[in-house]
Amino acid sequence: MPPKKTKKEEVQVSFLPEVTEEELVSQHKRTAIFITIFIALASFLLFVILALMPWLNVKRQVGGVNYDVSQLDRGLQDVPAAEAQRIQDVALKVSEAKKRLEGRPAFQNALTLVENSAINEVVFKTLALDDKGSLMLTGVAQSYRALAKQILAWRVQPQIKDVRLTSASASPGIAGAVSGVQFNASLTLTPEALQWSP
């Protein structure tokens, strides 16, 4: 009798350990935590490097300035007498210029005052400062209400003694609506507001 044929059985063999779903989820969580910690550390390190760069740059520049000053000191010690006299002459001229400027009004202070007290609805066209401390302005406000707000903004400034509106006229727009208010104003400034300082 011929041997009996048997069915071939397939057997799957794996050399890897069986991993349960819980272990797989746990591995993914650990991997995610590791990646998160790595990203956080890398971000922190990058932040520290970026925070130190300006400080190191300033330190390097200060070192360069100190070196330049020491070179100037060394160079000044070697300056001949004629050069030293020229430097003294320039220092005297600078001192004289400073004395002359101290009594004159400083237009930059007036510009800063106008800029700090300006409201958004007003645009200035011209500015002029006379030797008595009066600032003449021309400009355009969006409305009479905006012009009134600007005048109030000037009046609360301690550097402004007096505000005078010399003229104001509405510019008619489409259908008779006001498209803007052109005005001229004079501001009398305090002497302290115009004092020149080096």
HELIX and SHEET records of a PDB file:
HELIX    1   1 GLU A   21  GLN A   77  1                                  57    
HELIX    2   2 ALA A   81  GLU A  102  1                                  22    
HELIX    3   3 PHE A  107  SER A  117  1                                  11    
HELIX    4   4 TYR A  144  ARG A  155  1                                  12    
HELIX    5   5 ILE A  174  GLY A  176  5                                   3    
HELIX    6   6 PRO A  191  LEU A  194  5                                   4    
SHEET    1   A 4 VAL A 122  LEU A 129  0                                        
SHEET    2   A 4 SER A 134  ALA A 141 -1                                        
SHEET    3   A 4 VAL A 178  LEU A 189 -1                                        
SHEET    4   A 4 ILE A 160  PRO A 172 -1                                        
END                                                                             
